Amino acid sequence: MFIDDTIAAIATASGEAGIGIVRISGPKSIEIIDVIFEANNNKKLSQQQQRRITYGHIVDPDNMEKIDEVLVVYMRAPFTYTKEDIVEINCHGGMIPVKRILQLVLRKGARLAEAGEFTKRAFLNGRIDLAQAEAVMDLISAKTEKGFDVAFDQLEGALSKRVEGMRKVVLELLAHIEVSIDFSEEDVDEVTLDYLLQKSIELEAKMSNLLETADTGKILREGLSTVIVGKPNVGKSSLLNSLLRESRAIVTEVPGTTRDVIEEQLNIQGIPLKIIDTAGIRETDDIVERIGVNKSKEFFNKADLVIFMLDASRELTKDDIEIIEMLQDKKIIVIINKTDLPIKIDMEKIHQLIGEKRIISISLKEEVGLDELEKTLVDIVYKGDIKTKNNLMVTNIRHKDALEKAINSLRDGIEAVKRQMPMDFIEVDYKNVWDYLGEITGETVGEDLIDHIFANFCIGK
């Protein structure tokens, strides 16, 4: 498609830095830079060899004032990020130089780029598909090495190729269905139904296997929201400090020291954890502590994982049992802390109340048991396959939703084939599968959704 305007934006983060970059993309990119750039060799940039950095100055042609000393490179379409002519101006870092250069570029014919518009143009011009475009932001916001690797593979087209392979199978099945509809008088239905059933079952298995990666993929992309709960003084803040390897939370012998929520990001063996230390949950007459307890319950309800801590040196109380009752439908790890002290807690009772939940005995004072906790966290995320090398995962909730819809439509189609329903009925389900898979790569999505997706990007990307 042809886009007739030229956009520009600051492509580097704001603040003091070694360099700042102003990016221009569109049909007037070279024309604009030739007006405002004076190369040290006195040649226009359009007369220089493309993809080579040229030294010179950005100069305001209206008053011949030098704006900054720069290095500039231009790249001709279609072999660029957007498949349009692109110019990148490397100037001194800091808000003033990049802001002045951007304002000059806008005055000379460009308009300010919208959020994510450079990547949007790469998508609209066919250089990347929608799944690859979304991977760009995942790459930028990756919190761990594994998260980066997954995003990079998606940017390289790993997910797109898998989805396109599935769509090819669906297209082949639709072709057989069309033949049966067009030549319904011929004896092809029985052969076609057998073929459809076999191929559809194989495809459903592949799609389901891909869908199973979604929970792990979401965690690697967004982080595992983990809340530490328990009564006051069981060691919640000490656990946070131990995992962080620093004294982030105040630890005292006085129950109720933590009265507000403390949230930190950490990386455990490639897994991003958004870990939250909460106020101890108990009945209290202290107004401030009660507010903290209510906040704890709010975060508890939203968490992906709950670490429930108990004190091995104290017997179970009413407060403990009330917390356990709140945990029934949550994914949890139970930690029995202070095992270096005489054991008073009734472990048999805990097993009865907790059921099959994971229980780990530790001593934060003696630094015993943290390795097992970290291993358990990894095991939960990777569902036991902690040695997986597979970077092909569904990391985006939009992709997961489209894949679920595609699988449900395929299962409807399989059921219709088994019941030997008319081919035009069966065709509807398979066309739905085709469309839902196309939503992942962007081939069957509307303009409104595309605009919404790119609105979440940063300006300049």
KOLVEXBA-866726 format. One record per residue (C-alpha): x, y, z; residue number from 0. Coordinates in pm, 1 decimal. Layout:
# residues N
{pt {X,Y,Z},NUM} ...
//
This chain:
# residues 461
{pt {0.0,0.0,0.0},0} {pt {109.1,359.9,-59.4},1} {pt {135.8,601.7,231.7},2} {pt {187.1,956.9,111.3},3} {pt {290.6,1141.3,428.6},4} {pt {621.1,1150.2,613.1},5} {pt {651.6,1094.4,988.6},6} {pt {919.5,1175.4,1243.4},7} {pt {982.6,1109.8,1611.4},8} {pt {1253.0,1082.2,1873.8},9} {pt {1354.3,715.1,1872.6},10} {pt {1561.8,712.9,2192.2},11} {pt {1453.9,733.8,2554.4},12} {pt {1422.6,1078.1,2710.7},13} {pt {1690.3,1204.6,2946.4},14} {pt {2066.1,1253.9,2941.0},15} {pt {2252.5,1005.9,2721.2},16} {pt {2551.2,972.0,2492.6},17} {pt {2340.4,1006.4,2178.4},18} {pt {1985.2,1080.0,2077.1},19} {pt {1820.3,967.8,1753.4},20} {pt {1553.3,1140.5,1546.8},21} {pt {1394.0,902.3,1296.1},22} {pt {1216.1,1010.1,976.6},23} {pt {1018.0,776.3,749.7},24} {pt {821.2,842.1,432.9},25} {pt {847.9,976.8,78.0},26} {pt {982.2,1320.7,182.7},27} {pt {1251.3,1189.7,418.5},28} {pt {1545.4,1255.4,182.7},29} {pt {1399.8,1585.6,66.6},30} {pt {1368.3,1711.7,426.7},31} {pt {1719.3,1608.0,531.9},32} {pt {1873.2,1772.4,224.7},33} {pt {1720.9,2102.3,338.8},34} {pt {1846.2,2092.0,700.5},35} {pt {2171.8,1892.7,685.2},36} {pt {2512.8,2029.0,584.8},37} {pt {2762.1,1748.5,533.4},38} {pt {3128.0,1810.2,610.3},39} {pt {3212.5,1726.3,246.8},40} {pt {2959.1,1985.6,119.9},41} {pt {2748.7,1725.1,-63.8},42} {pt {2374.7,1678.0,-20.9},43} {pt {2291.1,1361.4,168.6},44} {pt {2099.7,1231.7,-135.1},45} {pt {2429.2,1248.8,-327.0},46} {pt {2609.8,1039.2,-66.8},47} {pt {2617.9,660.6,-63.4},48} {pt {2318.4,527.6,128.7},49} {pt {2361.8,315.7,444.1},50} {pt {2684.9,499.3,522.8},51} {pt {2707.0,742.9,811.8},52} {pt {2781.5,1100.4,706.7},53} {pt {2925.2,1361.8,943.3},54} {pt {2801.0,1720.5,947.7},55} {pt {2562.6,1965.0,1115.4},56} {pt {2188.0,2018.5,1134.8},57} {pt {2130.8,2378.7,1031.0},58} {pt {1810.7,2583.8,1038.7},59} {pt {1789.4,2712.9,677.3},60} {pt {1572.2,3006.5,783.7},61} {pt {1851.4,3173.2,982.9},62} {pt {2151.7,2945.2,910.5},63} {pt {2186.0,2869.4,1281.9},64} {pt {2368.3,2544.8,1360.3},65} {pt {2148.8,2324.3,1577.6},66} {pt {2388.7,2036.9,1653.6},67} {pt {2683.1,1832.7,1532.3},68} {pt {2542.7,1505.6,1396.7},69} {pt {2596.2,1178.3,1217.5},70} {pt {2326.5,1101.7,961.1},71} {pt {2238.7,790.1,762.6},72} {pt {1969.4,742.9,499.6},73} {pt {1824.5,421.2,363.2},74} {pt {1620.7,386.0,46.5},75} {pt {1298.0,188.4,26.9},76} {pt {1212.8,-94.5,25.3},77} {pt {1505.8,-233.7,226.1},78} {pt {1429.4,-51.5,550.9},79} {pt {1238.8,-108.1,875.8},80} {pt {920.3,47.2,735.1},81} {pt {987.6,-37.8,366.2},82} {pt {990.2,340.5,310.1},83} {pt {1275.0,588.0,273.7},84} {pt {1422.0,636.6,622.7},85} {pt {1664.0,891.5,767.0},86} {pt {1813.8,862.5,1113.9},87} {pt {1985.9,1162.3,1271.8},88} {pt {2230.3,1076.7,1552.2},89} {pt {2283.3,1385.0,1766.4},90} {pt {2405.5,1456.6,2118.1},91} {pt {2189.1,1302.2,2388.7},92} {pt {1965.4,1511.7,2611.0},93} {pt {1624.7,1668.0,2563.7},94} {pt {1733.8,1997.5,2400.7},95} {pt {1925.4,1871.4,2091.5},96} {pt {1672.4,1604.6,1990.9},97} {pt {1377.5,1832.9,2059.4},98} {pt {1519.7,2115.1,1846.0},99} {pt {1604.0,1880.9,1559.0},100} {pt {1260.7,1717.0,1571.5},101} {pt {1086.7,2057.9,1569.4},102} {pt {1290.8,2159.3,1264.9},103} {pt {1206.5,1835.0,1082.9},104} {pt {835.9,1888.3,1154.7},105} {pt {854.9,2247.5,1027.4},106} {pt {1006.1,2126.0,700.9},107} {pt {726.8,1886.8,609.0},108} {pt {704.8,1584.2,836.8},109} {pt {436.6,1523.3,1096.6},110} {pt {483.1,1380.1,1444.3},111} {pt {453.5,1001.6,1440.8},112} {pt {178.4,839.9,1642.2},113} {pt {256.8,572.0,1900.0},114} {pt {400.6,267.6,1725.6},115} {pt {355.9,417.1,1380.0},116} {pt {695.2,312.4,1243.3},117} {pt {620.1,-50.0,1328.9},118} {pt {261.4,-8.6,1207.5},119} {pt {396.2,101.6,869.1},120} {pt {626.3,-200.5,864.1},121} {pt {313.6,-414.0,911.9},122} {pt {94.4,-225.7,662.8},123} {pt {371.6,-232.8,401.9},124} {pt {407.4,-609.3,441.4},125} {pt {754.2,-635.6,595.0},126} {pt {625.6,-808.1,907.7},127} {pt {293.1,-955.6,1014.6},128} {pt {91.7,-855.1,1321.7},129} {pt {238.6,-1121.3,1551.1},130} {pt {589.7,-1007.9,1460.8},131} {pt {493.0,-644.0,1515.6},132} {pt {364.7,-723.2,1865.1},133} {pt {691.0,-905.5,1936.4},134} {pt {877.7,-575.9,1892.0},135} {pt {730.8,-436.7,2214.0},136} {pt {780.9,-770.2,2390.1},137} {pt {1146.9,-750.0,2293.4},138} {pt {1179.8,-398.1,2431.8},139} {pt {1000.1,-478.2,2757.5},140} {pt {1157.1,-822.6,2817.4},141} {pt {1252.1,-866.3,3183.5},142} {pt {1463.3,-1182.4,3151.8},143} {pt {1694.5,-1355.1,2903.7},144} {pt {1433.3,-1624.5,2838.6},145} {pt {1162.7,-1364.7,2781.1},146} {pt {1391.2,-1187.2,2534.0},147} {pt {1468.8,-1512.1,2349.6},148} {pt {1098.6,-1596.4,2315.1},149} {pt {1018.6,-1246.0,2187.5},150} {pt {1311.0,-1250.3,1944.2},151} {pt {1205.5,-1583.8,1796.7},152} {pt {852.9,-1446.5,1753.1},153} {pt {995.4,-1138.0,1581.2},154} {pt {1189.3,-1371.2,1351.7},155} {pt {858.8,-1535.3,1259.2},156} {pt {861.2,-1859.0,1461.7},157} {pt {498.3,-1826.0,1574.4},158} {pt {385.1,-1685.1,1240.1},159} {pt {535.1,-1976.5,1048.4},160} {pt {365.5,-2225.9,1279.8},161} {pt {29.0,-2051.9,1240.9},162} {pt {68.9,-2023.4,863.8},163} {pt {147.0,-2395.1,848.8},164} {pt {-180.5,-2463.4,1030.4},165} {pt {-369.5,-2232.5,794.1},166} {pt {-230.0,-2421.5,495.7},167} {pt {-376.3,-2742.7,635.7},168} {pt {-712.9,-2570.3,690.1},169} {pt {-699.7,-2434.2,333.7},170} {pt {-636.2,-2784.6,201.3},171} {pt {-932.7,-2917.4,398.9},172} {pt {-1153.8,-2636.0,270.5},173} {pt {-1050.7,-2726.9,-84.6},174} {pt {-1169.4,-3085.2,-30.0},175} {pt {-1494.5,-2957.8,117.3},176} {pt {-1547.5,-2729.8,-183.6},177} {pt {-1492.3,-3022.3,-421.5},178} {pt {-1753.2,-3225.6,-235.7},179} {pt {-2001.2,-2938.6,-253.4},180} {pt {-1935.7,-2874.4,-624.5},181} {pt {-1948.9,-3243.8,-719.2},182} {pt {-2208.5,-3363.9,-470.8},183} {pt {-2351.0,-3610.5,-722.0},184} {pt {-2021.0,-3794.5,-739.7},185} {pt {-1926.9,-4061.3,-484.9},186} {pt {-1663.1,-3854.9,-299.7},187} {pt {-1829.8,-3781.2,34.5},188} {pt {-1716.1,-4092.7,223.4},189} {pt {-1353.3,-4058.7,116.7},190} {pt {-1359.8,-3687.1,193.5},191} {pt {-1511.1,-3738.2,538.7},192} {pt {-1244.5,-3993.3,634.0},193} {pt {-970.4,-3762.0,510.1},194} {pt {-1119.9,-3460.7,689.1},195} {pt {-1148.7,-3648.7,1015.4},196} {pt {-791.3,-3780.6,1010.8},197} {pt {-633.5,-3446.8,916.2},198} {pt {-852.4,-3248.6,1156.5},199} {pt {-763.0,-3465.6,1454.3},200} {pt {-392.9,-3424.0,1373.2},201} {pt {-435.8,-3047.7,1339.7},202} {pt {-632.7,-3018.2,1663.5},203} {pt {-349.9,-3192.1,1851.6},204} {pt {-91.4,-2948.3,1711.4},205} {pt {-306.0,-2647.6,1793.6},206} {pt {-372.8,-2773.4,2146.5},207} {pt {-0.1,-2831.2,2205.5},208} {pt {67.4,-2472.2,2104.0},209} {pt {-210.4,-2345.2,2330.3},210} {pt {-57.1,-2530.2,2627.3},211} {pt {241.2,-2294.7,2609.6},212} {pt {21.1,-1989.8,2674.2},213} {pt {41.9,-1989.3,3055.2},214} {pt {420.9,-2010.2,3052.3},215} {pt {439.8,-1759.4,2767.9},216} {pt {222.6,-1508.6,2953.6},217} {pt {443.6,-1535.9,3261.7},218} {pt {763.6,-1482.8,3060.6},219} {pt {604.0,-1178.4,2896.1},220} {pt {429.0,-1016.3,3191.8},221} {pt {587.7,-1176.0,3498.3},222} {pt {441.2,-1408.1,3759.8},223} {pt {238.9,-1202.2,4006.1},224} {pt {327.4,-1361.0,4340.2},225} {pt {186.4,-1257.5,4677.2},226} {pt {337.0,-1359.0,5012.4},227} {pt {63.0,-1396.1,5275.5},228} {pt {38.7,-1518.0,5629.9},229} {pt {-5.2,-1401.5,5986.1},230} {pt {219.6,-1125.8,6122.3},231} {pt {576.5,-1223.5,6213.8},232} {pt {593.3,-1553.7,6022.2},233} {pt {882.6,-1430.3,5804.5},234} {pt {713.9,-1275.9,5497.8},235} {pt {944.0,-973.0,5483.0},236} {pt {1247.9,-1190.5,5557.0},237} {pt {1153.0,-1411.5,5260.8},238} {pt {1126.0,-1107.7,5032.5},239} {pt {1466.8,-986.0,5146.8},240} {pt {1619.4,-1332.2,5096.5},241} {pt {1483.4,-1363.6,4742.6},242} {pt {1601.1,-1012.7,4655.5},243} {pt {1938.7,-1065.6,4827.0},244} {pt {1896.8,-726.0,4992.2},245} {pt {1719.6,-567.7,5291.0},246} {pt {1421.5,-419.2,5111.3},247} {pt {1157.0,-474.1,5381.0},248} {pt {1184.1,-385.4,5750.6},249} {pt {1218.7,-693.2,5970.2},250} {pt {1157.6,-679.3,6347.4},251} {pt {1031.4,-906.6,6620.2},252} {pt {724.4,-683.8,6656.1},253} {pt {416.4,-834.7,6482.9},254} {pt {249.6,-606.1,6229.5},255} {pt {565.3,-417.8,6120.7},256} {pt {461.2,-436.3,5752.6},257} {pt {148.3,-224.1,5720.4},258} {pt {153.7,-153.5,5348.4},259} {pt {218.6,-354.3,5034.2},260} {pt {579.8,-377.6,4912.1},261} {pt {619.4,-475.7,4546.6},262} {pt {947.2,-576.7,4379.8},263} {pt {1062.5,-730.8,4050.9},264} {pt {1311.5,-1015.3,4050.8},265} {pt {1446.1,-1278.8,3818.6},266} {pt {1457.6,-1641.7,3929.3},267} {pt {1630.2,-1867.4,3676.2},268} {pt {1491.6,-1668.3,3384.1},269} {pt {1142.0,-1625.3,3526.9},270} {pt {1029.1,-1267.4,3596.1},271} {pt {854.1,-1247.5,3932.0},272} {pt {648.2,-953.0,4045.7},273} {pt {663.4,-1038.8,4413.3},274} {pt {448.5,-862.5,4672.0},275} {pt {506.3,-861.6,5047.3},276} {pt {179.4,-792.5,5227.1},277} {pt {72.1,-693.5,5575.3},278} {pt {7.0,-988.1,5805.7},279} {pt {-354.3,-1105.2,5782.7},280} {pt {-520.1,-1108.5,6124.2},281} {pt {-801.2,-944.9,6319.2},282} {pt {-679.1,-611.3,6454.9},283} {pt {-815.1,-295.6,6617.3},284} {pt {-532.2,-83.6,6472.9},285} {pt {-690.7,127.4,6194.3},286} {pt {-368.4,159.8,5991.5},287} {pt {-288.6,-210.9,6016.7},288} {pt {-647.9,-297.2,5920.7},289} {pt {-609.5,-94.0,5599.8},290} {pt {-292.5,-292.9,5525.9},291} {pt {-475.1,-621.6,5586.5},292} {pt {-752.2,-518.6,5344.4},293} {pt {-490.0,-428.6,5082.5},294} {pt {-329.1,-769.0,5135.0},295} {pt {-658.7,-940.2,5057.4},296} {pt {-703.0,-733.5,4740.1},297} {pt {-361.1,-832.8,4605.2},298} {pt {-418.9,-1190.0,4718.4},299} {pt {-731.1,-1213.6,4499.7},300} {pt {-548.3,-1084.5,4189.6},301} {pt {-230.3,-1292.4,4224.7},302} {pt {-118.0,-1566.8,3983.5},303} {pt {54.2,-1746.0,4271.2},304} {pt {26.0,-1723.7,4649.5},305} {pt {311.6,-1809.8,4886.8},306} {pt {143.5,-1889.4,5217.8},307} {pt {381.5,-1879.9,5513.7},308} {pt {342.6,-2051.9,5848.6},309} {pt {560.7,-2046.6,6159.8},310} {pt {684.8,-2397.7,6246.3},311} {pt {742.7,-2294.7,6609.0},312} {pt {378.5,-2196.7,6668.7},313} {pt {57.1,-2395.9,6666.5},314} {pt {-209.2,-2336.0,6403.6},315} {pt {-452.1,-2059.4,6494.6},316} {pt {-792.5,-1941.0,6382.0},317} {pt {-622.6,-1677.1,6162.6},318} {pt {-415.1,-1947.5,5987.7},319} {pt {-722.7,-2160.1,5916.8},320} {pt {-915.6,-1860.0,5781.6},321} {pt {-630.6,-1789.0,5539.3},322} {pt {-619.9,-2155.3,5434.8},323} {pt {-991.6,-2140.3,5355.7},324} {pt {-922.6,-1840.9,5129.7},325} {pt {-659.1,-2044.0,4941.9},326} {pt {-874.0,-2330.8,4820.4},327} {pt {-908.5,-2214.1,4458.3},328} {pt {-564.7,-2052.1,4427.4},329} {pt {-234.2,-2179.7,4293.2},330} {pt {-22.0,-2184.1,4608.3},331} {pt {304.2,-2285.6,4770.1},332} {pt {294.2,-2342.1,5146.3},333} {pt {613.4,-2251.0,5330.8},334} {pt {679.7,-2371.9,5683.4},335} {pt {937.8,-2126.8,5816.6},336} {pt {1151.7,-2123.0,6134.0},337} {pt {1226.7,-2495.4,6122.3},338} {pt {1545.6,-2418.3,6318.1},339} {pt {1324.0,-2374.1,6628.1},340} {pt {1138.5,-2650.3,6819.0},341} {pt {851.6,-2768.6,6596.3},342} {pt {504.9,-2707.8,6739.3},343} {pt {294.6,-2689.4,6425.5},344} {pt {70.8,-2988.7,6344.2},345} {pt {196.0,-3101.2,6000.8},346} {pt {-67.4,-3375.1,5972.7},347} {pt {-338.6,-3112.6,6020.8},348} {pt {-178.9,-2892.1,5755.2},349} {pt {-178.2,-3176.7,5501.5},350} {pt {-545.4,-3239.7,5577.9},351} {pt {-633.9,-2872.7,5525.1},352} {pt {-406.3,-2801.5,5228.0},353} {pt {-447.7,-3124.7,5034.0},354} {pt {-212.9,-3175.2,4739.1},355} {pt {-58.2,-2827.5,4750.9},356} {pt {320.9,-2798.0,4753.7},357} {pt {466.3,-2772.0,5105.3},358} {pt {826.8,-2661.4,5163.4},359} {pt {1002.6,-2648.9,5499.4},360} {pt {1262.3,-2374.3,5530.8},361} {pt {1467.0,-2175.5,5780.5},362} {pt {1536.3,-1823.2,5660.1},363} {pt {1760.3,-1766.2,5960.2},364} {pt {1978.2,-2064.9,5867.7},365} {pt {1931.3,-2000.7,5491.0},366} {pt {1791.5,-2349.3,5438.7},367} {pt {1527.2,-2433.4,5180.1},368} {pt {1548.0,-2134.7,4942.7},369} {pt {1694.8,-2347.2,4662.9},370} {pt {1397.3,-2582.8,4685.2},371} {pt {1159.4,-2285.5,4674.2},372} {pt {1325.7,-2146.2,4361.7},373} {pt {1319.1,-2488.9,4196.0},374} {pt {947.9,-2520.7,4279.6},375} {pt {874.0,-2180.6,4125.1},376} {pt {1050.0,-2282.3,3803.3},377} {pt {869.5,-2617.2,3806.2},378} {pt {531.3,-2443.4,3835.1},379} {pt {601.6,-2212.7,3540.6},380} {pt {736.8,-2482.6,3309.2},381} {pt {497.0,-2750.0,3436.0},382} {pt {779.5,-2988.1,3519.9},383} {pt {976.9,-2944.5,3197.5},384} {pt {1236.4,-2707.7,3342.7},385} {pt {1497.0,-2805.0,3082.4},386} {pt {1284.4,-2695.5,2788.6},387} {pt {1473.1,-2521.8,2508.8},388} {pt {1155.2,-2437.0,2318.9},389} {pt {1112.9,-2065.5,2257.7},390} {pt {796.7,-2106.7,2049.8},391} {pt {527.5,-1995.5,2290.6},392} {pt {200.0,-1809.2,2285.4},393} {pt {282.9,-1502.3,2495.2},394} {pt {1.5,-1266.9,2398.0},395} {pt {-351.4,-1287.0,2541.5},396} {pt {-491.7,-1184.1,2201.8},397} {pt {-314.4,-1473.6,2033.3},398} {pt {-434.2,-1713.1,2302.7},399} {pt {-795.3,-1600.2,2259.7},400} {pt {-780.0,-1640.6,1879.9},401} {pt {-618.8,-1984.5,1911.3},402} {pt {-883.7,-2099.3,2161.0},403} {pt {-1159.8,-1988.8,1923.2},404} {pt {-989.4,-2167.2,1634.1},405} {pt {-963.5,-2490.0,1835.1},406} {pt {-1328.4,-2472.6,1941.3},407} {pt {-1437.6,-2419.4,1579.7},408} {pt {-1219.1,-2709.9,1466.2},409} {pt {-1372.7,-2933.3,1731.8},410} {pt {-1718.1,-2829.9,1608.8},411} {pt {-1603.4,-2921.2,1259.9},412} {pt {-1474.5,-3260.9,1374.0},413} {pt {-1807.0,-3331.5,1544.9},414} {pt {-1993.3,-3229.4,1228.1},415} {pt {-1775.0,-3462.7,1020.6},416} {pt {-1838.3,-3750.9,1260.8},417} {pt {-2212.2,-3691.0,1235.1},418} {pt {-2182.6,-3673.2,854.1},419} {pt {-2358.9,-3342.0,835.8},420} {pt {-2396.7,-3166.3,496.0},421} {pt {-2070.4,-3030.5,358.3},422} {pt {-2190.7,-2670.2,346.8},423} {pt {-2254.9,-2691.9,724.5},424} {pt {-1907.7,-2836.2,782.5},425} {pt {-1754.2,-2564.4,565.0},426} {pt {-1869.9,-2291.1,805.7},427} {pt {-1665.8,-2433.0,1094.5},428} {pt {-1349.2,-2467.2,887.7},429} {pt {-1380.7,-2114.4,752.3},430} {pt {-1403.3,-1995.6,1113.9},431} {pt {-1081.9,-2183.5,1193.7},432} {pt {-915.4,-2012.3,897.3},433} {pt {-1032.7,-1667.7,1009.9},434} {pt {-938.1,-1709.3,1377.7},435} {pt {-587.1,-1826.9,1293.0},436} {pt {-559.2,-1531.4,1056.5},437} {pt {-629.6,-1296.1,1346.5},438} {pt {-296.7,-1393.8,1502.1},439} {pt {-92.3,-1286.6,1200.9},440} {pt {-323.7,-996.4,1115.6},441} {pt {-462.8,-1127.2,787.6},442} {pt {-822.9,-1126.5,909.6},443} {pt {-835.8,-838.0,1159.1},444} {pt {-1013.3,-505.8,1125.2},445} {pt {-859.5,-160.2,1116.6},446} {pt {-992.4,-71.3,1463.1},447} {pt {-805.8,-361.3,1625.2},448} {pt {-486.0,-274.1,1439.5},449} {pt {-508.9,85.6,1562.7},450} {pt {-570.3,-35.4,1918.9},451} {pt {-269.3,-267.6,1915.0},452} {pt {-23.9,-4.4,1791.8},453} {pt {-161.3,260.7,2027.0},454} {pt {9.1,66.1,2308.6},455} {pt {352.7,106.5,2149.9},456} {pt {597.2,379.8,2242.3},457} {pt {636.9,678.5,2011.3},458} {pt {943.1,640.7,1789.1},459} {pt {911.9,263.4,1745.7},460} 
//
